[in-house]
């Protein structure tokens, strides 16, 4: 068994055992964040049957995944990085999920481009849960307004996404966004990475974004 597959199975087991201990019923999807890794490093996971992959640069995703997705219709590609409006038309072609929508302008651009392709992307709204000036995401007080706008134009918003501040205990941020997500009537929740995914699934994350714990360190 290839290392990446073993790593994925270990993570799945860790999540299952952790949730069983806490008596929490949650079966999150693992997004294997494959940014910066070449497709030959990802193929063992594809061959194993894993379907969810994350990239944070549109150009890299197009180059790596265009052919692979033609041959593997089950693969779901997730845009987990910041999306510039001038890259939206390329992103909409290749991605199935976008986790980083944080403005009406970006939402409208995605809607316009997906309409041309008769495609419906699944959307997460990125919330700047720690209120950090250097980080993308909308203020938590503006969430309902952006959800309303997205529904009005016809975007398929399925949940919220957050990246808690580094070097802090993420648990209070996960709890806060879980409540916000629930209050907004959204079903999916994108949070948790290699360092904190067990805490994220405890707070009902339905998608965790894991890179280095699957593929190893990036250089």
Z-matrix of the N, CA and C atoms (Angstrom, degrees):
N
C 1 1.467
C 2 1.525 1 110.00
N 3 1.327 2 115.45 1 133.25
C 4 1.466 3 120.26 2 -178.62
C 5 1.529 4 110.85 3 -68.30
N 6 1.344 5 115.15 4 148.39
C 7 1.472 6 121.37 5 -178.64
C 8 1.516 7 114.06 6 -51.74
N 9 1.352 8 116.18 7 -45.30
C 10 1.471 9 118.87 8 -176.12
C 11 1.529 10 110.78 9 -63.94
N 12 1.332 11 116.32 10 -37.44
C 13 1.467 12 120.06 11 178.75
C 14 1.531 13 109.78 12 -67.14
N 15 1.329 14 115.57 13 -42.95
C 16 1.468 15 120.02 14 177.99
C 17 1.533 16 110.22 15 -60.48
N 18 1.331 17 116.32 16 -43.96
C 19 1.473 18 120.43 17 179.32
C 20 1.527 19 111.32 18 -60.32
N 21 1.336 20 115.23 19 -43.20
C 22 1.472 21 119.95 20 179.03
C 23 1.528 22 110.72 21 -61.81
N 24 1.330 23 116.70 22 -45.54
C 25 1.470 24 120.64 23 -179.48
C 26 1.523 25 111.13 24 -63.79
N 27 1.341 26 116.29 25 -38.58
C 28 1.474 27 120.20 26 177.17
C 29 1.532 28 110.63 27 -60.90
N 30 1.332 29 115.56 28 -43.20
C 31 1.475 30 120.25 29 179.96
C 32 1.528 31 110.27 30 -64.63
N 33 1.328 32 116.29 31 -44.54
C 34 1.473 33 120.10 32 178.21
C 35 1.535 34 110.92 33 -57.93
N 36 1.353 35 115.53 34 -43.60
C 37 1.469 36 119.71 35 179.73
C 38 1.523 37 111.89 36 -66.77
N 39 1.336 38 116.29 37 -41.37
C 40 1.473 39 120.36 38 177.95
C 41 1.521 40 111.14 39 -58.91
N 42 1.344 41 115.25 40 -43.82
C 43 1.469 42 119.93 41 179.97
C 44 1.525 43 110.10 42 -63.89
N 45 1.331 44 116.08 43 -46.83
C 46 1.467 45 120.48 44 -178.16
C 47 1.526 46 111.23 45 -60.54
N 48 1.331 47 116.79 46 -47.11
C 49 1.472 48 121.40 47 -179.00
C 50 1.527 49 110.93 48 -64.32
N 51 1.310 50 115.90 49 -42.15
C 52 1.469 51 121.97 50 -179.11
C 53 1.534 52 110.35 51 -61.43
N 54 1.333 53 116.33 52 -46.52
C 55 1.465 54 120.55 53 -178.24
C 56 1.534 55 111.37 54 -70.45
N 57 1.337 56 115.99 55 -35.76
C 58 1.478 57 119.26 56 176.70
C 59 1.520 58 111.06 57 -61.19
N 60 1.356 59 115.82 58 -44.19
C 61 1.471 60 120.91 59 179.33
C 62 1.524 61 111.08 60 -59.64
N 63 1.332 62 114.95 61 -38.81
C 64 1.469 63 119.89 62 -177.77
C 65 1.533 64 111.99 63 -85.80
N 66 1.344 65 115.42 64 -3.95
C 67 1.470 66 121.39 65 -177.64
C 68 1.535 67 111.93 66 57.92
N 69 1.333 68 114.53 67 42.15
C 70 1.472 69 120.66 68 179.61
C 71 1.526 70 109.00 69 -108.86
N 72 1.312 71 116.07 70 131.31
C 73 1.463 72 120.94 71 -179.82
C 74 1.530 73 109.09 72 -93.66
N 75 1.306 74 116.48 73 97.32
C 76 1.470 75 121.52 74 -179.51
C 77 1.527 76 107.64 75 -151.21
N 78 1.317 77 117.11 76 133.23
C 79 1.463 78 120.18 77 -179.99
C 80 1.531 79 108.75 78 -128.43
N 81 1.348 80 116.98 79 77.47
C 82 1.467 81 120.60 80 -171.17
C 83 1.531 82 113.31 81 -70.87
N 84 1.324 83 114.34 82 153.69
C 85 1.471 84 121.32 83 173.63
C 86 1.526 85 109.02 84 -86.49
N 87 1.312 86 115.74 85 137.40
C 88 1.463 87 119.97 86 178.29
C 89 1.529 88 109.17 87 -99.50
N 90 1.331 89 115.30 88 117.64
C 91 1.463 90 120.40 89 173.49
C 92 1.524 91 107.02 90 -90.11
N 93 1.322 92 116.56 91 115.23
C 94 1.472 93 120.79 92 176.35
C 95 1.532 94 107.44 93 -79.72
N 96 1.334 95 115.70 94 106.06
C 97 1.462 96 120.00 95 -175.46
C 98 1.526 97 108.48 96 -80.24
N 99 1.331 98 113.93 97 105.40
C 100 1.472 99 121.33 98 -169.03
C 101 1.521 100 113.22 99 -101.05
N 102 1.354 101 116.54 100 12.16
C 103 1.474 102 119.51 101 -178.99
C 104 1.525 103 109.89 102 -56.95
N 105 1.308 104 115.45 103 140.85
C 106 1.484 105 126.83 104 -178.90
C 107 1.536 106 114.09 105 71.78
N 108 1.342 107 118.38 106 -9.88
C 109 1.461 108 119.07 107 177.70
C 110 1.524 109 110.00 108 -94.88
N 111 1.326 110 115.42 109 137.85
C 112 1.469 111 119.72 110 -178.43
C 113 1.528 112 109.87 111 -73.48
N 114 1.319 113 115.05 112 160.84
C 115 1.470 114 120.13 113 -173.37
C 116 1.532 115 111.32 114 -63.22
N 117 1.332 116 118.40 115 -28.88
C 118 1.471 117 118.83 116 179.33
C 119 1.538 118 111.79 117 -66.41
N 120 1.340 119 116.96 118 -24.96
C 121 1.471 120 120.47 119 176.15
C 122 1.539 121 110.42 120 -77.46
N 123 1.333 122 115.92 121 -22.04
C 124 1.464 123 121.11 122 -175.27
C 125 1.533 124 111.55 123 -93.82
N 126 1.335 125 116.13 124 -25.81
C 127 1.476 126 120.98 125 -174.94
C 128 1.532 127 114.98 126 -53.31
N 129 1.356 128 118.89 127 -40.46
C 130 1.474 129 117.32 128 178.59
C 131 1.532 130 112.86 129 -56.72
N 132 1.326 131 116.66 130 -36.82
C 133 1.473 132 120.22 131 178.11
C 134 1.524 133 110.99 132 -69.92
N 135 1.333 134 115.59 133 -40.23
C 136 1.472 135 120.09 134 178.01
C 137 1.529 136 109.54 135 -62.44
N 138 1.339 137 115.77 136 -45.79
C 139 1.472 138 120.63 137 179.50
C 140 1.530 139 111.18 138 -62.52
N 141 1.320 140 115.89 139 -34.42
C 142 1.467 141 120.58 140 179.07
C 143 1.533 142 110.95 141 -68.52
N 144 1.336 143 116.12 142 -26.37
C 145 1.464 144 119.72 143 177.13
C 146 1.522 145 114.35 144 113.19
N 147 1.341 146 116.35 145 8.79
C 148 1.472 147 118.48 146 177.73
C 149 1.530 148 108.46 147 -70.95
N 150 1.353 149 116.42 148 141.61
C 151 1.474 150 118.14 149 -171.89
C 152 1.532 151 115.31 150 -113.67
N 153 1.342 152 118.88 151 -24.36
C 154 1.470 153 120.54 152 -172.82
C 155 1.532 154 111.70 153 -100.10
N 156 1.339 155 115.93 154 121.31
C 157 1.472 156 121.86 155 -179.55
C 158 1.519 157 110.43 156 -131.13
N 159 1.330 158 115.93 157 146.10
C 160 1.459 159 120.66 158 -177.63
C 161 1.516 160 112.54 159 -119.80
N 162 1.312 161 115.99 160 137.98
C 163 1.468 162 122.94 161 174.65
C 164 1.526 163 108.21 162 -130.50
N 165 1.335 164 116.68 163 154.74
C 166 1.470 165 117.67 164 179.04
C 167 1.515 166 113.77 165 -120.08
N 168 1.355 167 116.34 166 3.66
C 169 1.465 168 119.45 167 174.74
C 170 1.527 169 108.51 168 -130.45
N 171 1.317 170 115.20 169 130.66
C 172 1.465 171 120.13 170 -174.26
C 173 1.524 172 111.14 171 -64.29
N 174 1.325 173 116.77 172 -47.89
C 175 1.465 174 120.88 173 -177.06
C 176 1.529 175 111.81 174 -59.17
N 177 1.330 176 115.23 175 -44.26
C 178 1.472 177 120.10 176 179.36
C 179 1.527 178 110.32 177 -62.70
N 180 1.327 179 116.38 178 -40.34
C 181 1.468 180 120.73 179 179.99
C 182 1.527 181 111.15 180 -63.70
N 183 1.337 182 115.95 181 -44.01
C 184 1.473 183 120.74 182 -179.49
C 185 1.524 184 109.85 183 -60.73
N 186 1.340 185 116.18 184 -46.33
C 187 1.470 186 120.24 185 -177.62
C 188 1.524 187 111.91 186 -65.87
N 189 1.322 188 116.69 187 -39.64
C 190 1.465 189 120.30 188 -174.54
C 191 1.522 190 113.67 189 -81.29
N 192 1.337 191 117.06 190 -37.17
C 193 1.458 192 119.91 191 -163.87
C 194 1.524 193 115.51 192 -108.50
N 195 1.327 194 119.24 193 -12.77
C 196 1.468 195 119.75 194 -174.66
C 197 1.526 196 111.65 195 -56.03
N 198 1.321 197 116.83 196 -52.54
C 199 1.477 198 120.28 197 -178.98
C 200 1.519 199 111.41 198 -68.62
N 201 1.342 200 115.88 199 -42.92
C 202 1.471 201 120.35 200 -177.37
C 203 1.529 202 110.71 201 -59.11
N 204 1.340 203 116.08 202 -42.31
C 205 1.467 204 119.37 203 -178.01
C 206 1.528 205 112.26 204 -70.08
N 207 1.329 206 115.79 205 -29.02
C 208 1.479 207 118.30 206 176.08
C 209 1.523 208 110.66 207 -61.88
N 210 1.331 209 115.83 208 -34.56
C 211 1.466 210 120.89 209 -176.43
C 212 1.524 211 113.42 210 -94.25
N 213 1.339 212 116.86 211 -11.03
C 214 1.473 213 120.86 212 -178.25
C 215 1.519 214 109.25 213 -133.25
N 216 1.320 215 116.06 214 86.85
C 217 1.464 216 119.76 215 -173.07
C 218 1.533 217 112.50 216 -68.30
N 219 1.333 218 117.42 217 -15.97
C 220 1.474 219 119.54 218 -178.07
C 221 1.524 220 112.37 219 -79.84
N 222 1.321 221 117.67 220 -20.10
C 223 1.472 222 120.44 221 -175.23
C 224 1.523 223 111.07 222 -62.74
N 225 1.332 224 114.58 223 134.06
C 226 1.470 225 121.70 224 175.87
C 227 1.527 226 107.74 225 -112.88
N 228 1.320 227 115.40 226 124.19
C 229 1.458 228 120.14 227 -178.03
C 230 1.527 229 109.77 228 -106.95
N 231 1.321 230 114.74 229 130.79
C 232 1.464 231 121.88 230 -174.65
C 233 1.521 232 110.25 231 -113.24
N 234 1.327 233 117.43 232 125.65
C 235 1.462 234 122.31 233 172.31
C 236 1.522 235 107.58 234 -84.27
N 237 1.339 236 116.54 235 110.58
C 238 1.464 237 119.61 236 -174.99
C 239 1.528 238 112.43 237 -109.55
N 240 1.333 239 117.30 238 -2.91
C 241 1.466 240 120.68 239 179.45
C 242 1.518 241 111.48 240 -101.80
N 243 1.321 242 114.82 241 178.61
C 244 1.468 243 120.19 242 178.66
C 245 1.531 244 108.92 243 -65.85
N 246 1.318 245 116.23 244 135.86
C 247 1.470 246 121.13 245 -178.29
C 248 1.532 247 109.83 246 -111.88
N 249 1.344 248 114.99 247 119.74
C 250 1.471 249 120.22 248 176.16
C 251 1.533 250 108.25 249 -81.62
N 252 1.331 251 115.57 250 145.23
C 253 1.475 252 118.20 251 -177.54
C 254 1.531 253 112.05 252 -61.46
N 255 1.345 254 117.30 253 -30.56
C 256 1.473 255 118.57 254 -178.40
C 257 1.534 256 112.88 255 -74.50
N 258 1.351 257 116.60 256 -6.04
C 259 1.478 258 120.16 257 178.09
C 260 1.532 259 111.57 258 -105.54
N 261 1.324 260 116.11 259 -1.61
C 262 1.475 261 119.59 260 -171.55
C 263 1.522 262 112.19 261 -60.47
N 264 1.347 263 117.39 262 -41.90
C 265 1.474 264 117.34 263 -174.68
C 266 1.529 265 111.71 264 -64.05
N 267 1.343 266 116.63 265 -31.69
C 268 1.475 267 120.02 266 177.20
C 269 1.537 268 110.08 267 -76.78
N 270 1.347 269 115.68 268 -37.23
C 271 1.471 270 120.34 269 -179.52
C 272 1.518 271 111.27 270 -63.84
N 273 1.334 272 116.05 271 -42.81
C 274 1.460 273 120.50 272 -176.09
C 275 1.529 274 111.08 273 -64.15
N 276 1.327 275 116.14 274 -31.76
C 277 1.474 276 119.57 275 179.24
C 278 1.526 277 111.96 276 -66.62
N 279 1.341 278 117.20 277 -39.65
C 280 1.466 279 120.05 278 -169.52
C 281 1.528 280 113.79 279 -100.28
N 282 1.346 281 117.22 280 -30.64
C 283 1.468 282 119.96 281 -173.96
C 284 1.527 283 112.16 282 -92.12
N 285 1.345 284 114.29 283 151.30
C 286 1.461 285 121.43 284 175.52
C 287 1.528 286 111.15 285 -103.29
N 288 1.334 287 115.53 286 -27.39
C 289 1.469 288 122.62 287 179.45
C 290 1.533 289 108.17 288 -131.26
N 291 1.325 290 116.71 289 142.47
C 292 1.469 291 121.45 290 171.38
C 293 1.523 292 107.03 291 -124.44
N 294 1.337 293 116.18 292 122.51
C 295 1.464 294 121.40 293 -172.50
C 296 1.530 295 112.79 294 -98.83
N 297 1.322 296 118.60 295 1.57
C 298 1.467 297 119.69 296 -166.11
C 299 1.529 298 114.03 297 -127.55
N 300 1.328 299 116.95 298 33.67
C 301 1.468 300 119.20 299 178.25
C 302 1.529 301 109.02 300 -78.13
N 303 1.341 302 116.10 301 125.24
C 304 1.466 303 118.89 302 -174.41
C 305 1.534 304 113.29 303 -139.96
N 306 1.340 305 117.03 304 18.22
C 307 1.474 306 118.95 305 177.29
C 308 1.525 307 109.90 306 -159.39
N 309 1.333 308 115.54 307 156.97
C 310 1.468 309 120.53 308 175.93
C 311 1.527 310 110.51 309 -63.15
N 312 1.319 311 115.60 310 -37.94
C 313 1.474 312 120.54 311 -178.60
C 314 1.530 313 110.89 312 -59.91
N 315 1.343 314 115.63 313 -46.38
C 316 1.465 315 120.32 314 179.73
C 317 1.535 316 110.43 315 -67.18
N 318 1.321 317 116.21 316 -41.68
C 319 1.472 318 120.53 317 178.97
C 320 1.527 319 110.75 318 -59.06
N 321 1.321 320 116.59 319 -46.07
C 322 1.474 321 121.35 320 -178.50
C 323 1.518 322 110.96 321 -63.59
N 324 1.322 323 116.55 322 -41.49
C 325 1.472 324 121.32 323 179.94
C 326 1.536 325 110.31 324 -62.95
N 327 1.337 326 116.42 325 -42.75
C 328 1.470 327 119.99 326 178.12
C 329 1.527 328 109.93 327 -62.56
N 330 1.315 329 116.62 328 -44.98
C 331 1.468 330 120.09 329 179.88
C 332 1.526 331 110.90 330 -59.94
N 333 1.343 332 117.18 331 -45.73
C 334 1.469 333 120.97 332 -179.03
C 335 1.522 334 111.35 333 -60.47
N 336 1.329 335 116.28 334 -44.57
C 337 1.478 336 120.21 335 -177.05
C 338 1.526 337 111.82 336 -71.24
N 339 1.326 338 117.64 337 -39.57
C 340 1.473 339 118.41 338 -179.22
C 341 1.526 340 111.17 339 -70.59
N 342 1.331 341 116.12 340 -28.37
C 343 1.479 342 119.61 341 177.84
C 344 1.521 343 110.29 342 -64.14
N 345 1.346 344 115.87 343 -38.40
C 346 1.480 345 119.80 344 179.02
C 347 1.521 346 111.18 345 -62.75
N 348 1.337 347 116.02 346 -32.17
C 349 1.472 348 120.59 347 -176.41
C 350 1.524 349 112.62 348 -96.68
N 351 1.346 350 115.73 349 -1.71
C 352 1.462 351 120.49 350 -175.17
C 353 1.531 352 110.99 351 53.87
N 354 1.326 353 114.67 352 47.66
C 355 1.465 354 121.91 353 -176.61
C 356 1.524 355 107.85 354 -124.25
N 357 1.326 356 117.37 355 152.13
C 358 1.475 357 119.66 356 178.36
C 359 1.528 358 108.91 357 -125.79
N 360 1.323 359 115.33 358 102.87
C 361 1.461 360 121.05 359 179.63
C 362 1.528 361 109.09 360 -77.90
N 363 1.330 362 116.10 361 143.68
C 364 1.470 363 120.07 362 173.89
C 365 1.530 364 108.37 363 -87.93
N 366 1.318 365 116.25 364 131.79
C 367 1.464 366 121.93 365 -168.27
C 368 1.522 367 112.14 366 -116.88
N 369 1.332 368 115.66 367 133.00
C 370 1.458 369 122.37 368 165.32
C 371 1.527 370 108.02 369 -109.14
N 372 1.326 371 116.63 370 140.56
C 373 1.457 372 121.12 371 174.11
C 374 1.520 373 108.38 372 -94.39
N 375 1.339 374 115.89 373 126.05
C 376 1.465 375 119.75 374 -179.63
C 377 1.529 376 110.14 375 -83.52
N 378 1.329 377 115.02 376 124.10
C 379 1.463 378 121.72 377 -179.28
C 380 1.526 379 109.04 378 -106.63
N 381 1.324 380 116.09 379 130.75
C 382 1.469 381 121.50 380 176.20
C 383 1.528 382 107.28 381 -82.20
N 384 1.333 383 114.62 382 78.47
C 385 1.467 384 121.39 383 -167.93
C 386 1.531 385 112.36 384 -67.67
N 387 1.334 386 116.64 385 -27.01
C 388 1.468 387 119.66 386 179.31
C 389 1.516 388 112.79 387 -94.47
N 390 1.350 389 116.29 388 4.38
C 391 1.466 390 121.13 389 179.45
C 392 1.530 391 111.34 390 53.59
N 393 1.348 392 116.14 391 49.24
C 394 1.466 393 121.24 392 -177.00
C 395 1.529 394 109.92 393 -97.43
N 396 1.315 395 115.68 394 129.92
C 397 1.473 396 119.65 395 -173.70
C 398 1.524 397 112.23 396 -64.57
N 399 1.346 398 118.05 397 -29.37
C 400 1.472 399 119.94 398 -175.94
C 401 1.525 400 112.90 399 -88.44
N 402 1.322 401 117.32 400 -2.19
C 403 1.467 402 119.44 401 -173.05
C 404 1.531 403 112.08 402 -105.97
N 405 1.328 404 115.67 403 145.44
C 406 1.466 405 121.10 404 174.97
C 407 1.521 406 109.89 405 -69.30
N 408 1.312 407 114.37 406 166.96
C 409 1.460 408 119.70 407 175.92
C 410 1.515 409 111.16 408 118.67
N 411 1.327 410 114.47 409 153.69
C 412 1.461 411 118.49 410 178.39
C 413 1.520 412 110.18 411 -84.97
N 414 1.321 413 115.15 412 156.51
C 415 1.459 414 121.36 413 173.26
C 416 1.527 415 108.32 414 -65.29
N 417 1.337 416 115.90 415 143.34
C 418 1.482 417 118.20 416 -176.39
C 419 1.532 418 112.31 417 -60.96
N 420 1.334 419 116.64 418 -26.13
C 421 1.473 420 119.44 419 179.07
C 422 1.535 421 112.80 420 -72.29
N 423 1.346 422 116.42 421 -14.61
C 424 1.474 423 120.07 422 -177.86
C 425 1.531 424 113.37 423 -100.94
N 426 1.334 425 115.68 424 4.20
C 427 1.471 426 119.81 425 -174.85
C 428 1.530 427 111.83 426 -60.43
N 429 1.328 428 116.86 427 -50.06
C 430 1.476 429 119.29 428 -175.58
C 431 1.518 430 112.18 429 -61.84
N 432 1.332 431 114.96 430 -37.22
C 433 1.469 432 119.79 431 179.71
C 434 1.528 433 110.86 432 -63.10
N 435 1.348 434 116.64 433 -43.49
C 436 1.470 435 119.73 434 -179.27
C 437 1.531 436 111.06 435 -70.96
N 438 1.329 437 116.55 436 -37.04
C 439 1.479 438 118.92 437 175.91
C 440 1.530 439 110.09 438 -60.14
N 441 1.323 440 115.88 439 -46.18
C 442 1.478 441 120.34 440 -179.72
C 443 1.523 442 111.11 441 -59.77
N 444 1.327 443 116.24 442 -42.94
C 445 1.460 444 120.23 443 179.97
C 446 1.532 445 110.52 444 -63.08
N 447 1.338 446 116.25 445 -46.38
C 448 1.469 447 120.57 446 -178.88
C 449 1.530 448 111.36 447 -61.50
N 450 1.337 449 115.59 448 -40.68
C 451 1.483 450 119.03 449 177.57
C 452 1.526 451 110.14 450 -65.47
N 453 1.314 452 115.78 451 -40.25
C 454 1.465 453 121.46 452 -178.65
C 455 1.537 454 111.32 453 -59.82
N 456 1.353 455 116.50 454 -42.39
C 457 1.470 456 118.05 455 -179.48
C 458 1.530 457 112.30 456 -85.02
N 459 1.337 458 117.32 457 -13.54
C 460 1.465 459 119.50 458 175.99
C 461 1.512 460 115.68 459 100.84
N 462 1.340 461 117.25 460 24.89
C 463 1.467 462 120.19 461 174.76
C 464 1.525 463 109.78 462 -83.29
N 465 1.324 464 116.00 463 147.84
C 466 1.466 465 121.41 464 -178.97
C 467 1.541 466 109.63 465 -92.59
N 468 1.328 467 116.11 466 83.15
C 469 1.470 468 120.32 467 178.04
C 470 1.522 469 108.65 468 -82.23
N 471 1.352 470 115.58 469 120.46
C 472 1.469 471 118.98 470 -176.19
C 473 1.526 472 112.45 471 -107.02
N 474 1.352 473 117.40 472 -16.67
C 475 1.459 474 117.92 473 -178.49
C 476 1.516 475 113.21 474 179.86
N 477 1.328 476 114.77 475 -177.40
C 478 1.463 477 122.41 476 177.61
C 479 1.524 478 109.68 477 -105.13
N 480 1.325 479 115.31 478 158.35
C 481 1.466 480 122.23 479 177.61
C 482 1.523 481 108.13 480 -133.21
N 483 1.342 482 116.57 481 143.81
C 484 1.470 483 118.63 482 174.23
C 485 1.514 484 111.49 483 -146.09
N 486 1.329 485 114.95 484 157.56
C 487 1.463 486 123.58 485 170.49
C 488 1.533 487 105.58 486 -126.84
N 489 1.341 488 118.31 487 106.85
C 490 1.465 489 119.38 488 -177.81
C 491 1.535 490 111.27 489 -64.77
N 492 1.334 491 116.81 490 159.43
C 493 1.470 492 120.00 491 176.81
C 494 1.531 493 110.76 492 -57.74
N 495 1.339 494 116.22 493 144.39
C 496 1.471 495 119.32 494 178.68
C 497 1.526 496 109.36 495 -73.75
N 498 1.337 497 114.75 496 159.49
C 499 1.469 498 121.97 497 177.87
C 500 1.530 499 113.68 498 58.52
N 501 1.330 500 115.96 499 28.84
C 502 1.461 501 120.09 500 171.96
C 503 1.516 502 107.06 501 -132.44
N 504 1.319 503 116.70 502 163.55
C 505 1.453 504 120.39 503 174.36
C 506 1.540 505 106.96 504 -73.42
N 507 1.343 506 117.66 505 115.99
C 508 1.468 507 119.16 506 -174.65
C 509 1.521 508 114.27 507 -74.69
N 510 1.329 509 116.86 508 -9.55
C 511 1.473 510 119.18 509 -167.74
C 512 1.532 511 112.65 510 -61.69
N 513 1.333 512 117.43 511 -41.88
C 514 1.473 513 118.36 512 -178.54
C 515 1.533 514 110.88 513 -66.63
N 516 1.343 515 116.60 514 -31.33
C 517 1.476 516 120.06 515 177.74
C 518 1.526 517 110.77 516 -71.40
N 519 1.348 518 116.34 517 -39.94
C 520 1.466 519 119.99 518 177.21
C 521 1.531 520 111.10 519 -62.89
N 522 1.327 521 115.19 520 -40.90
C 523 1.466 522 119.90 521 179.66
C 524 1.536 523 110.30 522 -64.81
N 525 1.321 524 115.44 523 -40.96
C 526 1.469 525 120.19 524 -177.97
C 527 1.530 526 111.10 525 -65.11
N 528 1.331 527 116.31 526 -44.11
C 529 1.467 528 118.15 527 -177.29
C 530 1.530 529 110.85 528 -74.12
N 531 1.325 530 116.65 529 -29.04
C 532 1.473 531 119.31 530 174.57
C 533 1.536 532 109.82 531 -60.23
N 534 1.332 533 115.73 532 -45.20
C 535 1.476 534 120.05 533 179.73
C 536 1.529 535 111.23 534 -65.61
N 537 1.323 536 115.59 535 -40.72
C 538 1.464 537 121.21 536 179.21
C 539 1.531 538 110.40 537 -62.96
N 540 1.324 539 115.83 538 -42.56
C 541 1.461 540 122.13 539 179.70
C 542 1.530 541 110.51 540 -61.82
N 543 1.333 542 114.51 541 -45.19
C 544 1.468 543 120.60 542 -179.43
C 545 1.528 544 110.70 543 -64.91
N 546 1.330 545 115.36 544 -44.85
C 547 1.466 546 120.07 545 -179.73
C 548 1.525 547 111.42 546 -62.78
N 549 1.334 548 116.00 547 -28.07
C 550 1.467 549 121.13 548 179.85
C 551 1.524 550 112.11 549 -84.65
N 552 1.327 551 116.52 550 -4.03
C 553 1.468 552 121.05 551 178.35
C 554 1.513 553 113.86 552 73.57
N 555 1.355 554 116.01 553 26.24
C 556 1.471 555 120.08 554 -178.13
C 557 1.526 556 109.96 555 -100.21
N 558 1.335 557 116.25 556 146.55
C 559 1.471 558 120.73 557 -173.07
C 560 1.522 559 114.01 558 -93.44
N 561 1.338 560 117.51 559 -33.56
C 562 1.464 561 120.43 560 -173.67
C 563 1.530 562 110.49 561 -101.91
N 564 1.336 563 115.50 562 155.71
C 565 1.462 564 120.18 563 -178.19
C 566 1.523 565 108.61 564 -146.80
N 567 1.339 566 116.29 565 119.21
C 568 1.463 567 122.06 566 -176.15
C 569 1.523 568 109.56 567 -104.24
N 570 1.334 569 115.70 568 105.22
C 571 1.472 570 119.60 569 177.62
C 572 1.518 571 109.54 570 -163.04
N 573 1.328 572 114.32 571 156.00
C 574 1.461 573 119.89 572 -179.33
C 575 1.513 574 111.37 573 101.95
N 576 1.349 575 115.21 574 129.77
C 577 1.464 576 121.40 575 177.61
C 578 1.532 577 108.07 576 -129.71
N 579 1.331 578 117.19 577 -167.51
C 580 1.465 579 120.04 578 -174.21
C 581 1.523 580 112.78 579 -53.81
N 582 1.335 581 117.24 580 -35.61
C 583 1.471 582 120.19 581 -173.47
C 584 1.525 583 113.96 582 -83.08
N 585 1.342 584 117.62 583 -19.06
C 586 1.470 585 117.96 584 -170.98
C 587 1.531 586 114.36 585 -142.08
N 588 1.341 587 117.42 586 20.07
C 589 1.477 588 118.52 587 -172.40
C 590 1.530 589 112.95 588 -66.49
N 591 1.344 590 118.06 589 -28.71
C 592 1.470 591 118.67 590 179.89
C 593 1.529 592 111.05 591 -67.94
N 594 1.327 593 116.16 592 -37.23
C 595 1.472 594 119.31 593 175.25
C 596 1.526 595 110.64 594 -67.47
N 597 1.327 596 115.59 595 -37.80
C 598 1.475 597 119.65 596 -178.51
C 599 1.529 598 111.26 597 -64.49
N 600 1.323 599 117.27 598 -43.28
C 601 1.478 600 119.07 599 -177.95
C 602 1.528 601 111.07 600 -70.83
N 603 1.331 602 115.99 601 -27.95
C 604 1.474 603 119.96 602 174.07
C 605 1.535 604 109.89 603 -60.44
N 606 1.327 605 115.85 604 -33.09
C 607 1.468 606 120.58 605 -179.09
C 608 1.534 607 111.95 606 -100.50
N 609 1.342 608 114.76 607 29.72
C 610 1.466 609 121.80 608 169.00
C 611 1.535 610 115.91 609 75.62
N 612 1.334 611 118.09 610 21.97
C 613 1.467 612 118.45 611 171.44
C 614 1.518 613 108.82 612 -58.03
N 615 1.339 614 116.76 613 132.51
C 616 1.470 615 119.30 614 177.75
C 617 1.536 616 111.11 615 -102.98
N 618 1.340 617 116.04 616 -15.63
C 619 1.474 618 122.00 617 172.86
C 620 1.519 619 108.36 618 -132.50
N 621 1.330 620 116.77 619 122.26
C 622 1.468 621 120.55 620 173.43
C 623 1.516 622 108.47 621 -111.08
N 624 1.339 623 116.59 622 143.39
C 625 1.464 624 122.18 623 -172.49
C 626 1.531 625 108.41 624 -110.24
N 627 1.334 626 115.82 625 99.98
C 628 1.468 627 119.63 626 -171.00
C 629 1.524 628 110.73 627 -118.91
N 630 1.329 629 115.98 628 122.79
C 631 1.462 630 121.25 629 -178.77
C 632 1.513 631 113.04 630 -112.34
N 633 1.343 632 116.44 631 -74.46
C 634 1.475 633 120.21 632 -170.54
C 635 1.531 634 112.94 633 -63.83
N 636 1.322 635 118.30 634 -29.99
C 637 1.477 636 119.33 635 179.30
C 638 1.528 637 112.08 636 -70.79
N 639 1.328 638 116.27 637 -16.51
C 640 1.477 639 120.25 638 175.89
C 641 1.529 640 110.44 639 -98.25
N 642 1.326 641 115.71 640 -51.60
C 643 1.480 642 120.27 641 -170.82
C 644 1.531 643 113.86 642 -95.11
N 645 1.336 644 117.56 643 -12.33
C 646 1.462 645 120.24 644 -174.44
C 647 1.526 646 109.90 645 96.75
N 648 1.319 647 115.65 646 176.84
C 649 1.466 648 120.79 647 -177.36
C 650 1.523 649 111.75 648 -68.32
N 651 1.329 650 115.43 649 145.44
C 652 1.473 651 120.24 650 173.24
C 653 1.517 652 109.18 651 -86.91
N 654 1.328 653 115.90 652 143.98
C 655 1.474 654 119.10 653 -179.77
C 656 1.508 655 110.18 654 -111.65
